[in-house]
Amino acid sequence: MEKIVEEFDLYGKHYTYQTGELAKQTSGAVLATCGDTSILVTSVVSTEEKNYDFFPLTVDFIEKMYAVGRIPGGYLKREAKPSDKATLIARTIDRPIRTGFPDGFKQEVHIVATSLVCDEDNAPDTVAVNGASAALMVAGAPFAGPASCVRIGRSKETQEFIVNPTYAELENSDLDLTVAGTADFISMVEAGAEEVSEDVMLEALNFAQKVIGEFCEAQQKFIDRVNPTPMEYKIHEADPKVAELVTAHQSDMDACVNDADIDSRKTKISDLKASITAEFTEEEQTEWAADIAAELKLLEKHSMREMVIKTKKRIDGREIKEIRPLHIVGDYLPRVHGSGLFQRGQTQALSICTLGMLTEAQRVDGIEPEKERRYMHHYNFPPYCTGEVGRMGSPKRREIGHGALAERALAQVLPSEEEFPYAIRVVSEVLESNGSSSMASTCGSTLALMDAGVPIKRPVSGIAMGLIKEGDEYVVLSDIQGLEDFLGDMDFKVCGTEKGITALQMDNKAKGLSVELLNEALDQAKEGRAFILDAMLKAIPEVRPELKDHAPKIETIKIHPDKIRDVIGQGGKVIKSIQEETGAVIEILEDGTTRIAAAAKRAGDAALRMINDIIHDPEVGEEFVGEVVAIKDFGAFVKLTATKDGLLHISKIANGRVRSVEDVLDIGDSVEVVITDIDRSGKISLDRLNKPDAPDGEMKPDKPYEGFNKRR
């Protein structure tokens, strides 16, 4: 294939698609760019049909540090496992692409997006999604494209929408909305927002759909120039006997599905599926294993959907808008900095908040401008939370995605570093799950933050909405459980405060999702969020006024930059000694901002006092209780502060004539002194207060010193 390049401009930014020069042994390869950000996206479609009961699509996003002109950190100095951000981008590609393949397509598809250049102005994620669609279409794959992905921001000043805003433009935006789909329907949504209204979000979604259509049109022009040959493929068709035998048990499945208890329902459905499978011969079970599994899933799906559409009742007996029973407990664990237990039906999340110094913020070694993350939310979903046996290890893509959603929802209401100079980590342990565990972790994390005394702007609650759509009939479900998500048409998660939306995520399997339907879902979600938030505030009515006893207390002071070296000391000797002696942790920034953290207030106060002693510039007239640190023939040197000594002349040591300093003072003695003079070079002269009589008593006593308070 010859090299083909399509260039176009949309909404003030320049884009290109290029194929025919790079990675020519793939099924399709496209170099997609926005500005200088360049992502090579390859697609490989195998010719072998797999005997799976699912579509075998794999998506990888590969971060290359050379893309931003940096050498990777760590010992190996090469890229290792994907970062959380790379994993999230891979999910962003997967979600709109997966829905574009026909049911029954069982050939493996592998999409790899590699960051070649990242200009640190234009984000790579939307470029990668658009490149993936183009790479599949260049390959002639059976993909219902083109599909496109756009990011929508909104200027805080003008309130105008921005298409694919730069990182700088996002800094001044109250909305970060990523939407993917085709010219006809939206398939995926991710959003973070500064408490925007449902009306604003709906307007942004409607605008995004229009913009996606324009990007799809530009992509189609590129594909028309390539004129790819459609790939030969076949759609797997099961033996008619499989569907005939399985669907004969529809009424039996209807009875099994209509059970409110998840454990009982799962047992009944599992037993029925086993009995249906047993009706096939052993040879048929081996040959048709994937087909039988797929048909049994359709049997269950049909029963659940028919029940909802026809009766407007759900599998657990709830009404369409009804929220499952809530159990909410704040301050659940002792000693931790903050905790909250949130349970909704059979989904339970325990969230724990930990506070630390800002130096404990997460360092981000990636291809985007973000270099540090002060707020971290981690979500764990162990096998036991669904009553299963499984292997535990590093977090899976789903766990990373759900954690990122909760993090995005709560980041909008956190106090600034100036208001609350802490690094904040929240861990949500999902202990039991039957759907909406990410929303349970969002609610539980709000409880944990409030219990920890983090002064959030407003509490956040979250709810997962679902959809069952058959033809023109549809039902929007509030607070969906696992089966309604698995067998439904939409998973629409909405988080926010009483003021507005802070985060949103949607995966849609239903074609032709109208704006009116989205509006209904947002309004219904608002009602559900308010109900849940009211229950949360009964458990913790407001942010606790003080931090817990075991949480670090941070005192912030400002010191002159010239004094930093005095506090740190040669080789860090001074600051290390303060930390070892007091147990406090000290952080000093280049501008002199100094933060002192300690679990016990007295430790922090002691460290603060020692630092103040170091940075203090003594003045004439100040009184001190100092320690004799050196003795000379002409007098004694007295330590006034950690960095300042003064000379107590022999004539000022006692009332009367002193032949030798050692006759009156020894090293280590404490003496009360006052500063009488500081010369141009900074040398300090002292006079002793409350002088004793000299050993020989030959001279008259000096007049007592008056008029100054002692600095002790």
C-alpha angles and dihedrals in degrees: 000000000000120000111272124188125186117191126187142159125225129174094348099311132102122232136181139189118199132180139161099057108064132053095359097173092067123092088248135350129188131181104212122190142184112186103323095328104114125187123184108210120190129187126197120186115193121223094219120092113225124218094233131133089222139050108270101223120155123188127188129181112200119203112208115193091207085069088076097031097256136125113232117256125237133061098294095050092212136096112278130174118354116275120236088258092053089050092051091050090050088053090049090056095043099051101061094033097052093059091056096070122086123252111262096032103133104170115116116253123194122190119189121186114191122191107227097167131009113185092195089235102074121048116237099216100078090041090054094051092050090046091051092054091048092047091054092047092047086054091053089236119168090260121141095226173171094095124176140190127210136178119222123201130177125218113237090214104044099022088224122142118249121208115222094346119206119244089260091052090050089057087066096041129099091201134055105181123169115191130178132184144098131290088273107042146012116244104173138026132182121175145169118188142173095243096296120177126256089248092057092047092049091049090051092050091050090049091047091055090055092048092048088056090056093049091048089052091053091048091050090055088056092048091048089056091049091047094195123204110246112249119245111240141145133224112232113245120194122223107272089236091070095059092039094054096041099045090053086076097056094117091049090053091047089059093047094049093051094078121109096205112084096208094049092044093049091050093049093047092046092050092048092049090050092051092048091049090051089062088071121079119253090253091051092047090054096044097040100034095125093042093051091049091049093048092048089053090052090050091055092043093052093050094051095045095046090052093053097042096045104034101024084225125120132227092261093047096255127141117250095262098031119124118218118250113288129220113183128176127175125200089026100160130048123235096009115113094246139343143176136184117213123183127176113180107308094344116096130178128181112199123195125194123207124188125206145159117293087247086069092064114122115268110222116212100187145112097268126083093253107105101167136030115204095182119051127182120189124189123199125194109182120190093248092066088075094036093256137131115236147143118270124210139117116357116280125230092263092053092049091049095049091046091052091051093053090044091053092048094054100035088074093065101040120116119250123260089256092055095042115013097199138113107233128207124181122187119195114202110197103212098173130013139194101147136311094049091147090057091047089053090050092053093043091050091053088054091049093050092049091046090051091055095247104158098230116180094237135344118265127218129183140202136186117226125200139195136213111191126178113172108307093341119092142161125204111214127206121216098005122207128216101279092046089055095044096047099027132090102241142031106196115175118190125185128181152121129261086272100053152304120317100174140009136183129179137177114186128193096172117096116223099029102180128216088238090058091049089050090053091049093050093049092047090048091052090055092049093046091053092051092050094044091053090055091048092052090054088061095043111012095187145354110291109256094227138033120256119268093253095047117100114259112219123204117191122204134166120231128184110266089235088063096054093089090053093054093045096042128196109325089354091293097139099045092044091052091051091050093046093047097046104026090231125133116230127200121186122189126204093255091057097259104148125193122194117195127186135157091224119052093221091058091052091047091051092051091047091051092051092049092048089052090054097048096039116112108211118228134205110275097029116131124217141179099224139177123242105241102168138017125207133173090260098046148303131292112227123200108232101170134356091277104023130076128178133204118243101196118222089246091060098049100085145355104272137019115324114200095188131014090224089063088070109018139038129192109273095031118134116230135181110234141168128210110245100172143006114194127209093270091054097253111152125219120202140197123204120241121217092014117203120225117272114255093251095038093214098140132060116254119265120248108270116258114247141184109044135093117231119249104221 
